[in-house]
Every structure is written in C-alpha cells, then in structure tokens.
Amino acid sequence: MTTQPTRRLAALVAARLEAGVRALRRYTGHPGDDGRVLILGGVRSGKSRHAERLCARHAEVTYVAAGLPPSEDDPEWAARVAAHRERRPAHWRTVETTDLAGVLRTASDPLLIDCLGTWLSRVLDEVGAWRQTEGWQERIDERLTDFVDAWRSARVPVIAVSNEVGMGIVPPTVSGRVFRDVLGSLNSQVARHSDAVQLIVAGRILRLQERGLP
C-alpha cells in the first residue's frame, strides 16, 4: 500500500518535472529574438561582433552608440568607431546619445546598445564623478536607477553590450576604482532584469543565464 508521505513525494516530483517542462517550452528561439539580453566581455573579446550577429535576425535595428563620438584628437578611437560602422548593415539606424533610458522608453524597433561601459564613462563625467564634486554619488545613482527601470520595462527586443572589468588588478587611481565599482554594480542590476546573460571570453560564448531556465 502506498503511504501518504510517498504520495506527497510523488506529487512533488511530478510538479517539479512539469515546471521544468514549462520552462523548456518557454525557451524558444535564440537570445535576441525577443526580451532583454546582456552581453559581457573584455576588450577585443568579440562581444560586439556577437551582439551584431544576434541582431542580424531582425529586419530593422536601431544601433545606440553610447560612447564618445570620434575625434581627430584621438585617431585610435576614431579607427575603432569606423570599424564598427563598416561592420554594421547599412540599413541599421544609428543614434548617438547618453539618454539610454529615453531611447528604451520610446523605441519601436529592436535595439543594440554598445556599450554600457563607454556610456557610464560619459555619465560619470556629466555628474562630476572624476572631480569628486559634491553630490555626484546621488546623481549617478539616479541615472543608473532610471536606466535600469527603463531596461526592465523595455517593450522591444534589446541587446546591451558591456565590459567585464572586475577580474583584473585593482586600478591604481581613484577614478579607475570608481569606474570599476560602478560598472560592476550596473552590470549586476542589468543582469538581474535580463532574459539572457552571456559572457564572451576569447571569442567563446559562455551562457550564464537563458530565458526560461534557472
């Protein structure tokens, strides 16, 4: 005769299996088809190329360039920007802005944001973080909260590229440590509200989180 505890255990196992099947059914397609995807990686890791490949599935894409515009004073940066532009499909629309929250709230086409690290560098400058002006921490918190709220409620597919800067040596300067700490916190917040999170290492994709799966 089956005992009551055995029945309860069987019911629990069945419920867990059913939940797992539902999760697998929810995970269809590829990251970037819909939802919010965060792609992390180091310098020259291939993170931007990977993000662009994921977005290529969409007919229309808005590329959000969040870094500094190219300048004759910095030919190396200008060359990087030019290489990114040449790689992208000609029909993609490009928007250069630091108002990422505003773009997320008004977008009607899939978005590719590249990248959160260069965006944060500009925002830290705007709020006076490099000069340690009074109230800069409150101002940066407001900007990050606004962005994360917009990310969480995004109504279009969106992929954000960001730098993983927390695995190296401790930066020797105050500004370097501020950037590392704030970006690490931002990445964690964005990941918490993402459907998929991937880490690119030496051109290899490590899937840290996928939609519908733990």
C-alpha positions as CSV (number, residue, x, y, z in Angstrom):
1,M,0.0,0.0,0.0
2,T,1.3,3.5,-0.9
3,T,1.8,5.6,2.2
4,Q,0.7,9.3,2.4
5,P,4.3,10.6,2.5
6,T,5.1,8.6,-0.6
7,R,2.1,10.1,-2.4
8,R,3.2,13.6,-1.4
9,L,6.8,12.9,-2.6
10,A,5.5,11.6,-5.9
11,A,3.3,14.7,-6.3
12,L,6.2,17.0,-5.6
13,V,8.4,15.3,-8.1
14,A,5.7,15.4,-10.7
15,A,5.2,19.1,-10.1
16,R,8.9,19.8,-10.4
17,L,9.1,17.9,-13.7
18,E,6.1,19.8,-15.0
19,A,7.6,23.1,-14.1
20,G,10.8,22.1,-15.8
21,V,9.0,21.2,-19.0
22,R,7.1,24.5,-19.0
23,A,10.5,26.3,-18.6
24,L,12.0,24.5,-21.5
25,R,8.9,25.3,-23.7
26,R,9.2,28.9,-22.8
27,Y,12.8,28.9,-24.0
28,T,12.4,29.0,-27.8
29,G,14.4,30.7,-30.5
30,H,17.7,32.5,-29.9
31,P,18.7,35.2,-27.4
32,G,18.0,38.5,-29.1
33,D,14.8,37.3,-30.8
34,D,12.8,39.0,-28.1
35,G,13.4,40.1,-24.5
36,R,16.5,41.7,-22.9
37,V,20.0,40.3,-23.5
38,L,23.1,41.4,-21.7
39,I,26.5,40.5,-23.3
40,L,29.6,40.9,-21.2
41,G,33.2,40.6,-22.2
42,G,36.7,42.1,-22.0
43,V,38.5,44.3,-24.6
44,R,38.7,42.6,-28.0
45,S,36.8,39.6,-26.8
46,G,34.3,39.6,-29.7
47,K,31.3,40.8,-27.6
48,S,30.2,43.5,-30.1
49,R,30.5,41.1,-33.1
50,H,28.4,38.6,-31.3
51,A,25.8,41.2,-30.4
52,E,25.6,42.3,-34.0
53,R,25.2,38.7,-35.2
54,L,22.3,38.2,-32.8
55,C,20.6,41.4,-34.1
56,A,21.0,40.4,-37.7
57,R,17.9,38.3,-37.3
58,H,15.8,41.4,-37.2
59,A,14.7,43.3,-40.3
60,E,15.0,46.7,-38.6
61,V,17.6,47.6,-35.9
62,T,18.4,50.8,-34.1
63,Y,22.1,50.9,-33.1
64,V,22.6,53.1,-30.0
65,A,26.1,54.4,-29.9
66,A,26.7,55.4,-26.3
67,G,30.4,56.1,-26.4
68,L,32.3,59.3,-27.3
69,P,31.9,60.5,-30.9
70,P,35.0,60.0,-33.0
71,S,37.5,62.9,-32.9
72,E,40.7,63.9,-34.8
73,D,42.4,64.3,-31.4
74,D,42.1,60.5,-30.8
75,P,42.8,58.6,-34.0
76,E,42.8,55.2,-32.3
77,W,39.3,55.7,-31.0
78,A,38.2,57.1,-34.4
79,A,39.5,53.9,-36.1
80,R,37.6,51.7,-33.6
81,V,34.3,53.6,-34.3
82,A,34.9,53.4,-38.1
83,A,35.5,49.6,-37.9
84,H,32.2,49.2,-36.0
85,R,30.3,51.3,-38.6
86,E,31.7,49.4,-41.5
87,R,30.7,46.1,-39.9
88,R,27.1,47.1,-39.3
89,P,24.4,46.6,-42.0
90,A,23.8,49.8,-44.0
91,H,20.1,49.8,-43.3
92,W,20.5,49.9,-39.5
93,R,19.6,53.3,-37.9
94,T,22.3,54.8,-35.6
95,V,21.5,57.0,-32.6
96,E,24.3,58.7,-30.7
97,T,23.1,59.6,-27.2
98,T,23.7,59.2,-23.4
99,D,19.9,59.2,-22.8
100,L,19.6,55.4,-22.9
101,A,16.5,55.4,-20.7
102,G,14.7,57.7,-23.1
103,V,15.6,55.6,-26.1
104,L,14.4,52.4,-24.3
105,R,11.1,54.0,-23.4
106,T,10.3,55.3,-26.9
107,A,11.8,52.6,-29.2
108,S,9.6,50.9,-31.7
109,D,12.4,48.8,-33.3
110,P,14.9,46.3,-31.8
111,L,17.8,48.0,-30.1
112,L,21.5,47.2,-29.8
113,I,23.2,49.4,-27.2
114,D,27.0,49.4,-27.4
115,C,28.3,49.8,-24.9
116,L,27.3,50.4,-21.2
117,G,31.0,50.9,-20.2
118,T,31.6,53.8,-22.6
119,W,28.1,55.2,-21.7
120,L,29.0,55.0,-18.0
121,S,32.3,56.8,-18.6
122,R,30.4,59.7,-20.2
123,V,27.7,59.8,-17.5
124,L,30.3,59.8,-14.7
125,D,31.9,62.8,-16.4
126,E,28.5,64.5,-16.6
127,V,27.7,64.1,-12.9
128,G,31.2,65.3,-11.8
129,A,32.5,61.9,-10.5
130,W,36.0,62.4,-11.9
131,R,36.3,65.6,-10.0
132,Q,34.6,64.2,-6.9
133,T,32.2,67.1,-6.9
134,E,29.6,67.2,-4.1
135,G,26.6,65.0,-4.7
136,W,28.0,63.1,-7.6
137,Q,27.1,59.7,-6.0
138,E,23.5,60.7,-5.6
139,R,23.4,61.9,-9.2
140,I,24.9,58.8,-10.6
141,D,22.5,56.6,-8.6
142,E,19.6,58.5,-10.1
143,R,20.9,58.0,-13.7
144,L,21.5,54.3,-13.1
145,T,18.2,53.7,-11.5
146,D,16.4,55.5,-14.4
147,F,18.3,53.3,-16.9
148,V,17.6,50.0,-15.1
149,D,13.9,50.9,-14.7
150,A,13.7,51.6,-18.5
151,W,15.6,48.3,-19.2
152,R,13.3,46.3,-17.1
153,S,10.2,47.6,-18.8
154,A,11.5,47.6,-22.4
155,R,8.8,46.8,-24.9
156,V,11.1,45.9,-27.8
157,P,13.9,43.3,-28.1
158,V,17.1,44.9,-26.8
159,I,20.7,43.7,-26.5
160,A,23.2,45.6,-24.4
161,V,27.0,45.1,-24.6
162,S,29.1,45.9,-21.5
163,N,32.6,45.5,-20.3
164,E,33.6,43.0,-17.6
165,V,36.2,44.9,-15.7
166,G,36.1,43.2,-12.3
167,M,38.6,40.4,-13.0
168,G,41.8,42.2,-13.3
169,I,44.1,44.1,-10.9
170,V,42.9,46.8,-8.6
171,P,43.1,50.1,-10.5
172,P,45.8,52.4,-9.1
173,T,43.8,55.6,-9.4
174,V,40.6,56.7,-7.6
175,S,38.8,57.3,-10.9
176,G,39.7,53.8,-12.1
177,R,38.3,52.3,-8.9
178,V,35.2,54.4,-9.2
179,F,34.6,53.2,-12.8
180,R,35.2,49.6,-11.9
181,D,32.9,49.6,-8.9
182,V,30.0,51.5,-10.5
183,L,30.2,49.4,-13.7
184,G,30.2,46.2,-11.7
185,S,27.1,47.3,-9.8
186,L,25.4,48.4,-13.1
187,N,26.1,45.1,-14.8
188,S,24.7,43.2,-11.8
189,Q,21.5,45.2,-11.8
190,V,21.0,44.9,-15.6
191,A,21.7,41.1,-15.4
192,R,19.1,40.7,-12.7
193,H,16.4,42.1,-15.1
194,S,17.6,40.3,-18.3
195,D,16.2,37.3,-20.1
196,A,19.6,36.1,-21.1
197,V,23.2,36.9,-20.0
198,Q,26.3,35.8,-21.9
199,L,30.0,36.3,-21.2
200,I,32.4,36.3,-24.2
201,V,35.9,35.1,-23.4
202,A,38.5,34.9,-26.3
203,G,35.6,34.8,-28.8
204,R,33.9,31.9,-27.0
205,I,30.3,32.3,-25.7
206,L,29.6,31.3,-22.1
207,R,25.9,31.3,-21.4
208,L,25.4,32.4,-17.8
209,Q,21.6,32.7,-18.0
210,E,19.0,31.9,-20.6
211,R,15.4,32.8,-20.8
212,G,13.1,30.4,-19.1
213,L,15.9,28.4,-17.4
214,P,17.5,28.9,-14.0
